[in-house]
């Protein structure tokens, strides 16, 4: 295993309550701190505190959950919100469909990179230092985009699991060594 340090920075999940429609006016009144202005945005913006996550809630029974830094925190935030809805007599499915849409992680490869050399030698890369200081490296397996910086730091976006993040770090290390 490659010794690349990584930290998950954000997880984006979709949450679907089948056969459910939300009364957003009612929900906005139930959820403390919820913001709902249908003339500006067609959903409710709601932030949970423990664990930290933000939700966009739509009348269709669908939600987006963003901002959690672990799958455990994301699932706990979804469960807590689901329980708040049930406690408020809102009928929802006990097991909503939860799907990871994106995971973002920061990398520390522990070494410097010659981005010019990487850009010359690998397809699936973009490097325009006068526009952006990082090199964009697109991977097919796992399907993810890695931003690499001269300092040896990086950002992984587009992963669907922590395993994808680890594999992306391995793949970058393999091809650049």
C-alpha positions as CSV (number, residue, x, y, z in Angstrom):
1,X,0.0,0.0,0.0
2,X,1.2,3.4,-0.9
3,X,1.9,5.7,2.0
4,X,-0.2,8.7,0.9
5,X,-2.0,10.6,3.6
6,X,-5.6,11.5,2.9
7,X,-8.4,13.2,4.6
8,X,-12.0,13.2,3.5
9,X,-13.2,16.8,3.2
10,X,-16.8,16.4,2.0
11,X,-19.3,13.7,1.1
12,X,-22.3,14.4,-1.1
13,X,-25.2,11.9,-1.0
14,X,-28.7,11.8,-2.5
15,X,-31.5,10.6,-0.3
16,X,-34.8,9.4,-1.7
17,X,-37.9,8.6,0.3
18,X,-39.9,6.5,-2.2
19,X,-43.6,7.5,-2.7
20,X,-43.2,10.5,-0.5
21,X,-44.0,14.2,-1.1
22,X,-43.0,16.8,1.4
23,X,-45.1,19.9,2.3
24,X,-42.1,22.3,2.4
25,X,-44.0,25.0,4.2
26,X,-44.9,22.6,7.0
27,X,-41.3,21.2,7.1
28,X,-39.7,24.6,7.2
29,X,-41.8,25.3,10.3
30,X,-40.8,22.1,12.0
31,X,-37.0,22.1,11.3
32,X,-35.3,24.7,13.5
33,X,-33.2,27.1,11.4
34,X,-34.5,25.8,8.1
35,X,-34.5,28.4,5.3
36,X,-37.3,28.2,2.7
37,X,-37.9,30.9,0.1
38,X,-39.7,29.3,-2.9
39,X,-39.2,32.4,-5.0
40,X,-35.4,32.1,-4.7
41,X,-34.9,28.3,-4.5
42,X,-37.4,25.4,-4.8
43,X,-36.3,23.6,-1.7
44,X,-35.4,23.9,2.0
45,X,-31.9,24.5,3.2
46,X,-31.3,22.9,6.5
47,X,-28.2,22.4,8.6
48,X,-27.7,19.7,11.2
49,X,-25.3,20.4,14.0
50,X,-24.3,17.0,15.5
51,X,-23.1,15.5,13.2
52,X,-22.4,18.5,10.9
53,X,-24.1,18.2,7.5
54,X,-26.3,20.4,5.3
55,X,-29.4,19.3,3.5
56,X,-31.4,20.5,0.5
57,X,-34.9,19.1,0.9
58,X,-37.3,19.0,-2.1
59,X,-41.1,18.5,-2.3
60,X,-40.4,15.3,-4.4
61,X,-39.2,13.4,-1.3
62,X,-35.6,13.8,-2.3
63,X,-32.8,15.4,-0.4
64,X,-29.1,16.1,-0.9
65,X,-26.8,15.7,2.1
66,X,-23.5,17.6,1.9
67,X,-20.7,18.5,4.3
68,X,-20.2,15.3,6.2
69,X,-16.5,14.2,6.5
70,X,-17.2,10.5,7.0
71,X,-19.9,8.0,5.9
72,X,-20.7,7.4,9.5
73,X,-21.4,11.1,10.1
74,X,-23.5,11.3,6.9
75,X,-25.6,8.3,7.8
76,X,-26.1,9.6,11.4
77,X,-27.2,13.0,10.1
78,X,-29.7,11.4,7.7
79,X,-31.0,9.1,10.5
80,X,-31.4,12.0,12.9
81,X,-33.2,14.1,10.3
82,X,-35.4,11.1,9.4
83,X,-36.3,10.7,13.1
84,X,-37.2,14.4,13.4
85,X,-39.6,14.0,10.5
86,X,-41.2,10.9,12.0
87,X,-41.4,12.6,15.4
88,X,-43.3,15.4,13.7
89,X,-45.8,12.9,12.2
90,X,-44.5,13.1,8.7
91,X,-44.9,9.7,7.0
92,X,-41.6,8.5,5.5
93,X,-40.1,5.3,4.5
94,X,-37.9,3.7,7.2
95,X,-35.2,2.9,4.7
96,X,-34.6,5.8,2.3
97,X,-32.4,5.1,-0.7
98,X,-29.0,6.7,0.0
99,X,-26.5,7.0,-2.7
100,X,-23.0,8.6,-2.7
101,X,-22.7,11.1,-5.5
102,X,-19.2,12.5,-4.8
103,X,-16.5,12.3,-2.2
104,X,-13.7,14.9,-2.0
105,X,-10.5,14.2,-0.2
106,X,-7.2,16.0,0.3
107,X,-3.9,14.1,-0.4
108,X,-0.4,14.5,0.9
109,X,2.0,12.5,-1.3
110,X,4.9,13.4,0.9
111,X,7.1,14.5,-2.0
112,X,7.3,17.3,-4.6
113,X,6.0,16.9,-8.2
114,X,7.4,18.0,-11.5
115,X,4.1,19.0,-13.0
116,X,5.6,20.0,-16.4
117,X,7.1,16.5,-16.8
118,X,3.8,14.8,-15.7
119,X,1.9,16.9,-18.2
120,X,4.3,16.0,-21.1
121,X,4.3,12.2,-20.3
122,X,0.7,11.4,-19.5
123,X,-2.5,11.7,-21.4
124,X,-5.6,12.5,-19.4
125,X,-3.8,15.5,-17.9
126,X,-4.3,19.2,-18.2
127,X,-1.8,21.8,-17.0
128,X,-1.9,25.5,-17.6
129,X,0.1,27.1,-14.8
130,X,-0.8,30.6,-16.1
131,X,-4.5,29.8,-15.5
132,X,-4.4,27.4,-12.5
133,X,-1.3,26.2,-10.4
134,X,-2.4,22.6,-10.3
135,X,-2.3,19.8,-12.8
136,X,-5.6,18.0,-13.5
137,X,-5.2,14.3,-13.8
138,X,-8.3,12.3,-14.9
139,X,-8.4,8.7,-13.9
140,X,-10.7,6.1,-15.5
141,X,-10.3,3.4,-12.8
142,X,-11.4,4.6,-10.3
143,X,-13.4,7.3,-12.1
144,X,-12.0,10.4,-10.3
145,X,-10.2,13.6,-11.0
146,X,-7.0,14.4,-9.0
147,X,-5.6,17.9,-8.8
148,X,-1.9,17.7,-8.2
149,X,0.3,20.6,-6.9
150,X,4.1,21.0,-7.0
151,X,4.2,20.8,-3.2
152,X,3.1,17.1,-3.3
153,X,-0.4,17.9,-2.1
154,X,-3.5,17.0,-4.1
155,X,-7.3,16.9,-4.1
156,X,-9.4,14.0,-5.2
157,X,-12.9,14.6,-6.5
158,X,-15.5,12.4,-8.0
159,X,-14.8,9.3,-6.0
160,X,-17.8,7.2,-4.8
161,X,-16.2,5.5,-1.9
162,X,-13.2,5.6,0.5
163,X,-11.9,2.6,-1.4
164,X,-11.9,4.7,-4.6
165,X,-9.9,7.4,-2.8
166,X,-7.3,4.9,-1.7
167,X,-7.2,3.4,-5.3
168,X,-6.8,6.9,-6.8
169,X,-3.8,7.6,-4.5
170,X,-2.3,4.2,-5.5
171,X,-2.8,4.8,-9.2
172,X,-1.3,8.3,-9.2
173,X,1.7,7.0,-7.3
174,X,2.1,4.0,-9.7
175,X,2.0,6.1,-12.8
176,X,4.3,8.9,-11.6
177,X,7.0,6.8,-9.9
